[in-house]
Amino acid sequence: MGEGPTLTTARMRALPLTVWNVGFVAEELAQAMVLAARGRPVRLAAGELFGGALDSAPAAADSAATDPTGMRRELRRRVSAGTGSLTWVLRGQDGAALGLLAADTHRARAVVGVRVSNPYRRDGFGGEAVQALASWLEYRGLVVGSRIGVGDVVGKRLAQSTAFVPTGVLLTERRRLWIRPPL
């Protein structure tokens, strides 16, 4: 699949993250985004970005969570993970970085995730980004899913607003698999 296309919606663009822009993006997003909740290590797998990571992180940013070096390292790892791991930086009409969008693909399946930085939460950017990514993946013939924490109200609302439905599959770390049924 490569690095993915630029995805465009009415209010934003999702630009592919590459080895050339990962350092800049990490510096730009580190201050606005808290990626490590309660001392957990920074992980940017698609399943970690979607749902629970949206609003359960503490509002006050601590130095470990906003460390540009740690974010840069994790983003570089994700960018160099191969063609099955796709990552985008979300940018508003004014060019400001809004957050990250990710998809992990394997054969005919994809798991998507989004992480919107603190100042832009609750403005519909996450749903808009997930809708654009899921539509592109479905056009490519993939079945799109996501992993949402059991009891995560925000993740559940976002999934329902973007046409995901829960399955009976319960994954590790108390996450449920949600999918977008094919048309």
C-alpha positions in Angstrom: 0.0 0.0 0.0 3.0 2.4 0.4 2.7 5.5 2.5 -0.9 6.2 1.6 -2.5 9.2 -0.2 -3.4 12.6 1.0 -6.9 12.4 2.4 -9.0 15.6 2.1 -12.2 16.5 3.9 -14.2 19.7 4.1 -12.2 21.0 7.1 -8.9 19.2 7.0 -6.2 17.2 5.2 -4.5 14.1 6.3 -0.9 14.1 5.0 1.2 10.9 5.0 3.9 10.8 7.6 7.3 10.0 6.1 10.8 9.6 7.4 11.4 13.1 6.1 8.7 14.9 8.1 8.5 12.8 11.2 10.8 14.9 13.3 9.0 18.1 12.5 5.6 16.6 13.2 6.8 15.1 16.5 8.1 18.5 17.7 4.8 20.2 16.6 2.5 17.8 18.2 4.4 17.0 21.4 3.2 20.0 23.3 -0.5 19.7 22.3 -0.9 15.9 22.6 -0.6 13.7 25.7 0.2 10.2 24.5 1.2 8.5 27.7 -1.6 8.2 30.2 -0.8 7.2 33.8 2.9 6.5 33.0 2.3 3.9 30.3 4.8 3.9 27.4 4.0 5.8 24.2 2.5 3.4 21.7 0.9 4.5 18.4 -0.6 1.3 17.1 -3.9 2.0 15.3 -5.8 0.2 18.1 -4.2 2.4 20.7 -5.1 5.6 18.9 -8.8 5.0 18.5 -11.3 5.4 21.2 -9.9 5.2 24.7 -6.9 7.4 23.9 -9.1 10.2 22.7 -10.3 11.7 26.0 -9.1 9.5 28.8 -5.6 11.0 28.9 -5.1 13.6 31.7 -5.6 17.2 30.6 -2.4 18.4 32.3 0.6 17.6 30.2 3.6 16.2 32.1 7.1 16.2 30.8 7.2 12.4 30.0 4.0 12.5 28.0 5.0 15.5 25.9 8.6 14.5 25.2 9.3 15.3 21.6 12.2 12.8 21.6 10.0 9.9 22.7 7.3 10.9 20.2 9.9 11.2 17.4 11.3 7.8 18.2 7.8 6.2 18.3 6.7 7.9 15.0 9.9 6.9 13.3 9.4 3.3 14.4 5.8 3.4 13.0 6.9 5.0 9.7 9.6 2.4 9.2 7.4 -0.5 10.2 6.6 -1.4 6.6 3.8 -1.0 4.0 1.2 -2.4 6.4 1.5 0.5 8.9 0.2 3.8 7.5 0.2 7.1 9.5 -1.0 10.6 8.6 -0.8 13.9 10.3 -4.1 15.8 10.4 -3.9 19.4 9.4 -6.7 22.0 9.6 -7.4 24.6 6.9 -4.9 27.0 8.6 -2.2 24.3 8.4 -2.2 23.6 12.2 -1.5 20.0 13.2 -4.7 18.6 14.7 -3.5 15.0 15.5 -2.6 11.7 14.0 -4.5 9.1 12.0 -3.3 5.5 11.5 -4.2 2.3 9.8 -2.6 -1.1 10.2 -3.3 -3.4 7.3 -2.9 -7.1 6.8 -4.2 -8.9 3.8 -7.9 -7.9 3.3 -8.3 -6.3 6.8 -7.4 -2.9 8.3 -7.5 -1.6 11.8 -7.9 2.2 12.0 -7.2 4.7 14.8 -7.2 8.4 15.4 -5.7 10.7 18.0 -6.8 14.4 18.1 -4.7 16.8 20.1 -6.2 18.4 23.2 -7.2 21.8 21.7 -9.1 20.3 18.9 -11.1 17.5 20.7 -14.9 17.4 20.6 -15.0 19.4 17.3 -15.7 16.4 15.1 -12.2 16.1 13.5 -11.7 12.5 14.7 -14.9 11.3 13.1 -14.2 13.2 9.9 -10.7 11.7 9.7 -11.9 8.1 10.4 -14.7 8.4 7.9 -12.3 9.5 5.1 -9.7 6.8 5.9 -12.3 4.0 6.2 -13.9 5.1 2.9 -10.5 5.0 1.2 -9.6 1.6 2.7 -13.0 0.1 1.7 -12.6 1.4 -1.8 -9.3 -0.6 -1.9 -11.3 -3.7 -0.9 -10.4 -4.0 2.8 -12.7 -4.7 5.7 -12.2 -1.9 8.2 -12.2 -2.4 12.0 -11.1 -0.8 15.2 -10.5 -1.9 18.8 -12.4 0.0 21.4 -12.0 -0.4 25.2 -15.0 -1.9 27.0 -16.7 1.0 28.8 -15.1 3.7 26.7 -18.0 6.0 26.0 -16.1 8.4 23.8 -14.7 5.7 21.6 -18.1 4.0 21.3 -19.7 7.3 20.3 -17.0 7.9 17.7 -17.3 4.4 16.3 -21.1 4.6 16.0 -21.0 8.0 14.3 -18.6 6.6 11.7 -20.8 3.4 10.9 -18.8 0.9 13.0 -20.8 -1.8 14.8 -19.6 -3.9 17.7 -18.8 -7.6 17.2 -18.8 -10.4 19.8 -15.0 -10.6 19.7 -13.3 -9.4 22.9 -9.6 -8.8 22.5 -6.8 -8.4 25.1 -6.7 -5.4 27.4 -10.5 -5.4 27.5 -11.0 -4.1 24.0 -13.8 -5.1 21.7 -13.5 -5.4 18.0 -15.8 -3.1 16.0 -16.1 -3.3 12.2 -17.7 -1.3 9.4 -20.1 -3.8 7.6 -19.5 -3.9 3.8 -22.1 -2.3 1.7 
